[in-house]
Amino acid sequence: NEAIELSKKYSDEKVTKMINGVLDKIYLMSDELVCKELVDWIREECGLEELADELDIYVRKQMSLASFVTTILEKTAIYDSETIKKVNEFLKEQATLTSFERDKKRADYYYQTGRFRQALLLYTELFEKTSKDETTNRAILCYNIASIYAMDFDYHRASEYYRASYDLLPNVQTRQAFILAKRMCMNDFEFGEFMREHENWREDIEEVSELIDQCEASWQSSREKEILQL
């Protein structure tokens, strides 16, 4: 089997690192990956002459990203056929997305993998170039931006973006997130004023207050607090 022979011949650290890098960044891939520079690197650094020759044809014919990446995975045989199939299906699906949808997936990937600064930059960039008519998309971006600020304990900025999201697309979840952020960045007097100004949100304010009390009680009895006090 040619694939197995290739795997045995080229399964050194450099090739494995290259393939793992491909899969780790699957959400960040674009058609720019189909380029002569990568083909030359595969030829010169990894010693994969036959694979590079085949990929060189793909570049000249401007073939799809899915075909390009799938060929790399198949020829190196480091991953099983089921994984390769899923990668191929994912990249084909990516090709059908709009520019906004692809960039949003990239930002979500950064967020989900803990790269919050990168996610924040991309969400903000997307928000700035999203038409004001696209209220749902703008609301989602504002909510995600607010969530990153909240995780960074910047509750004032978080409250501003939660409010912007709520104004664009009113819903209970965003309203309660806004209330929580305001509570976290206000003293008791200021929050009292806030409650009086938002009498019609009394039920939501009570729910948020209960949640804060529950979190405080959980923290007081937690093992983490005991460790910090040692």
Disulfide bonds with the S-S distance in Angstrom:
none
